[in-house]
Amino acid sequence: MKVFESDVVIVGAGIMGAATARTLSRSGLTVNVVEQFEPGHTNGSSHGTSRIFRLSYPDTLYVSMAQEALSLWRAAGEETGESLVVTTGGFDAGEQIEANADALGQCGASFEMVKGADVGDRWPQIRLAPDETALWQPDAGVTLADRALEVFLRVAMHAGVRLHSNTRVESLELSEDGVEAHAKEKTFHGGVAIVTSGGWSAPLLATAGVTLDVKPTRETVSYFAIQESPPTFVEWSNPSIYALPAPGFGLKAGEHIAGPTTDPDRPGEVNLESVERISAWVADRFPGADPTPASAETCIYTNTPDEHFVLERHGPIVVGSPCSGHGFKFAPLIGKRLAELAIG
Ligand SMILES: Cc1cc2nc3c(=O)[nH]c(=O)nc-3n(C[C@H](O)[C@H](O)[C@H](O)COP(=O)(O)OP(=O)(O)OC[C@H]3O[C@@H](n4cnc5c(N)ncnc54)[C@H](O)[C@@H]3O)c2cc1C
């Protein structure tokens, strides 16, 4: 049995593991990252060209976290010479926009309530009913998802972090001086283990007696051709629907927490009924888009009952489960928080 020693072991190289590895790569601690597939794979939650970045939340906690995350994304961009967040501005429509406006106002973030009749001239890519009101927030945009993952891992490895790909951790065992992460014919021993294993986290944590109340669902997203790249758009309804620019594709759109509970190890199927609903919504909201989907794919949400994030420490094990379909935008901040929890 080969044993790999380090101060910290990170299980999972999705965006949260990559962001944490990048932060720890400056700490002077030694770090092993263990990933069951090749980084950038499409079986989990972090693949694809883009994710919505927004400040607009009904909760000041998330507005202020997004503000902090935006400055960290920008700092990462300056550090690497890569722009990882593209600002497009964004719309919120539907149920909770008043609460979002309140929270934005309390956090000093700018916004504008726009009447549907006034949208056409300024934003021809978007259609609202004349009597409808939507919230416009100028700092919204997209994070360049697979690019960010690649850049964070590259920076971490350049600074000495070791990545072990195609290596699945089967169990975690507490030891006298930390944790042992057991894989086939290999053990990773560290003073602390950070579990950023996305939809696979709960059963893995259970091997060390840690309970994580999450439910993985398989979500469907569709891609459409569009004449002019639009701002981001979130329609708060039941389920909520969102759309964003997708570099290389045009427009990406999907329903929020609308997919079936899933086992992340089982291959996924696109939900054709969801694709149909989304095409109809795109036809209604984006006059310049071709509502016939060019392609569709699945992606895993790891949902907590209240959609809040789980960032906590249990002895030598740190749990990082910040998803429920809205975690990506916070990745550099989550990386910082998980590193702080690990360093204690
Ligand atoms: C369709 C969809 C749309 C989304 N839209 C947005 C959005 O617009 N804005 C936003 O902010 N967020 C969005 N999100 C959420 C965001 O993408 C996720 O919160 C984020 O990607 C979660 O990253 P993660 O690193 O926790 O998970 P993952 O990327 O799944 O990473 C976990 C990694 O752990 C590895 N792993 C698991 N178990 C083991 C093991 N036993 N041994 C070794 N490796 C293991 C997996 O292979 C995987 O690579 C969306 C998510 C989806 C699915």
The ligand as a MOL file (V3000), in Angstrom:
LIG
                    3D

  0  0  0     0  0            999 V3000
M  V30 BEGIN CTAB
M  V30 COUNTS 53 58 0 0 0
M  V30 BEGIN ATOM
M  V30 1 C -27.0310 22.9420 -14.2200 0
M  V30 2 C -26.3200 23.7550 -13.1950 0
M  V30 3 C -26.3620 25.1320 -13.2820 0
M  V30 4 C -25.7190 25.9090 -12.3170 0
M  V30 5 N -25.7590 27.2560 -12.4410 0
M  V30 6 C -25.0820 28.0150 -11.5480 0
M  V30 7 C -25.0330 29.4270 -11.7220 0
M  V30 8 O -25.5700 29.9800 -12.6890 0
M  V30 9 N -24.3490 30.1560 -10.8010 0
M  V30 10 C -23.7150 29.5820 -9.7310 0
M  V30 11 O -23.1410 30.3170 -8.9200 0
M  V30 12 N -23.7370 28.2270 -9.5410 0
M  V30 13 C -24.4040 27.4510 -10.4260 0
M  V30 14 N -24.4120 26.0970 -10.2830 0
M  V30 15 C -23.8010 25.4780 -9.0860 0
M  V30 16 C -22.3250 25.2340 -9.2160 0
M  V30 17 O -21.9850 24.7910 -10.5080 0
M  V30 18 C -21.8900 24.2580 -8.1420 0
M  V30 19 O -22.2600 24.7650 -6.8810 0
M  V30 20 C -20.3920 23.9690 -8.1200 0
M  V30 21 O -19.9330 23.6290 -9.3860 0
M  V30 22 C -20.1090 22.8690 -7.1030 0
M  V30 23 O -18.7470 22.5390 -7.1880 0
M  V30 24 P -18.1320 21.3510 -6.3490 0
M  V30 25 O -16.6600 21.4750 -6.5210 0
M  V30 26 O -18.7050 21.3480 -4.9800 0
M  V30 27 O -18.7030 20.0260 -7.0280 0
M  V30 28 P -18.1330 19.1610 -8.2470 0
M  V30 29 O -17.7500 20.0100 -9.3860 0
M  V30 30 O -19.0850 18.0750 -8.5140 0
M  V30 31 O -16.7690 18.5640 -7.6540 0
M  V30 32 C -16.6940 17.4460 -6.8220 0
M  V30 33 C -15.5200 16.6110 -7.3200 0
M  V30 34 O -15.2540 15.5770 -6.3730 0
M  V30 35 C -14.8800 14.4070 -7.0880 0
M  V30 36 N -15.1220 13.2880 -6.1780 0
M  V30 37 C -16.3250 12.9380 -5.6490 0
M  V30 38 N -16.1890 11.8620 -4.8590 0
M  V30 39 C -14.8520 11.5230 -4.8900 0
M  V30 40 C -14.0890 10.4890 -4.2750 0
M  V30 41 N -14.6680 9.5960 -3.4720 0
M  V30 42 N -12.7450 10.4260 -4.5490 0
M  V30 43 C -12.1600 11.3560 -5.3680 0
M  V30 44 N -12.8520 12.3510 -5.9980 0
M  V30 45 C -14.1740 12.4360 -5.7460 0
M  V30 46 C -15.8230 14.4310 -8.2960 0
M  V30 47 O -15.3720 13.6190 -9.3390 0
M  V30 48 C -15.8120 15.9260 -8.6570 0
M  V30 49 O -14.8140 16.2480 -9.5790 0
M  V30 50 C -25.0260 25.2870 -11.2430 0
M  V30 51 C -24.9420 23.8900 -11.1720 0
M  V30 52 C -25.5730 23.1290 -12.1460 0
M  V30 53 C -25.4780 21.6480 -12.0410 0
M  V30 END ATOM
M  V30 BEGIN BOND
M  V30 1 1 1 2
M  V30 2 1 2 3
M  V30 3 2 2 52
M  V30 4 2 3 4
M  V30 5 1 4 5
M  V30 6 1 4 50
M  V30 7 2 5 6
M  V30 8 1 6 7
M  V30 9 1 6 13
M  V30 10 2 7 8
M  V30 11 1 7 9
M  V30 12 1 9 10
M  V30 13 2 10 11
M  V30 14 1 10 12
M  V30 15 2 12 13
M  V30 16 1 13 14
M  V30 17 1 14 15
M  V30 18 1 14 50
M  V30 19 1 15 16
M  V30 20 1 16 17
M  V30 21 1 16 18
M  V30 22 1 18 19
M  V30 23 1 18 20
M  V30 24 1 20 21
M  V30 25 1 20 22
M  V30 26 1 22 23
M  V30 27 1 23 24
M  V30 28 2 24 25
M  V30 29 1 24 26
M  V30 30 1 24 27
M  V30 31 1 27 28
M  V30 32 2 28 29
M  V30 33 1 28 30
M  V30 34 1 28 31
M  V30 35 1 31 32
M  V30 36 1 32 33
M  V30 37 1 33 34
M  V30 38 1 33 48
M  V30 39 1 34 35
M  V30 40 1 35 36
M  V30 41 1 35 46
M  V30 42 1 36 37
M  V30 43 1 36 45
M  V30 44 2 37 38
M  V30 45 1 38 39
M  V30 46 1 39 40
M  V30 47 2 39 45
M  V30 48 1 40 41
M  V30 49 2 40 42
M  V30 50 1 42 43
M  V30 51 2 43 44
M  V30 52 1 44 45
M  V30 53 1 46 47
M  V30 54 1 46 48
M  V30 55 1 48 49
M  V30 56 2 50 51
M  V30 57 1 51 52
M  V30 58 1 52 53
M  V30 END BOND
M  V30 END CTAB
M  END
